[in-house]
Amino acid sequence: MRHAARVAAGAAAAGLLTLSLSACGLLTTDSQGSPGSSGSSGASGSSASPAAGSVPGVPTATDPKVLAGLPARMEADGTTITVGDPAAPKTVHVYEDPRCPICQAFEKAAAPQLAALAADGRIRLQYTLASFLDDKLGGEGSKRAANALRASVEAGTGAFATYHETLYAHQPAETEDGFTDAYLLKLASDVKGLRGSAFDQAVAKRSYGDFVGASEEAFIKSGATGTPYVQIDGRAVSQDDLQKLFDPASFALLLRQAGIGA
């Protein structure tokens, strides 16, 4: 099974995010330092800082009006989805699997400020959609969600950004394979202008299946060892900084160190 060495990193509890090796985050190694192949849980990582709550100058809740104003487009590579101004001076590239609960934790912490920065023209926010959890856990929820997200790009300004936020806000349990066609359409009903014959048929017929497969290949070729995988101006967030992805204040500092933000 491709990418069988991917394991998860993280669960939020009692205001702390503990990165543990379990489902969609880090790459294990054996005693010789070679990549491991087991998907079972391993040693736990250390605890991250407590959730920041309200941080001056850092939004901690996504503004629906901001999302509604964000354009999205496909890049020439056929797999990268760009949100915001493609000519923005900085780039944040996020690799995610729609079923990954650690990606949901990242979105909760980081998405509000990423959307605001994209709306201000400071970054172009890019996504590559992985689907390896379907192979790991069974089902096709990641593939169905990635297909639906690709279809939403065609629905006009704000559709992809809003739908993307909606899917993570209402993500089913990872093991349930809950992103069914019916559920994806139900969630799409909450996104203004998204539902229609073109979108509904794309979901039902899996019209962007080739995109889904190519996106998974792009994820593998990126060098990512799990999701979420974040690159800031082409440079991957280091393993030492991974926990900063899950705290608004820490993530804001990480961006500022790259020249993004106040």
Secondary structure, DSSP 8 states (H G I E B T S, - for coil): -TTTTEEEEEEEETTEEEEEEEEEEEE-B-TTS-B----S---EEEE------SBTTB--S--HHHHHT--EEE-TTSS-EEES-TT-SEEEEEEE-TT-HHHHHHHHHHHHHHHHHHHTTSEEEEEEE--HHHHHHSSSHHHHHHHHHHHHHTT-TTHHHHHHHHHHHT---GGGT---HHHHHHHHTTSTTT-SHHHHHHHHHTTTHHHHHHHHHHHHHTT--SSSEEEETTEE--GGGGGGGGSHHHHHHHHHHTT---
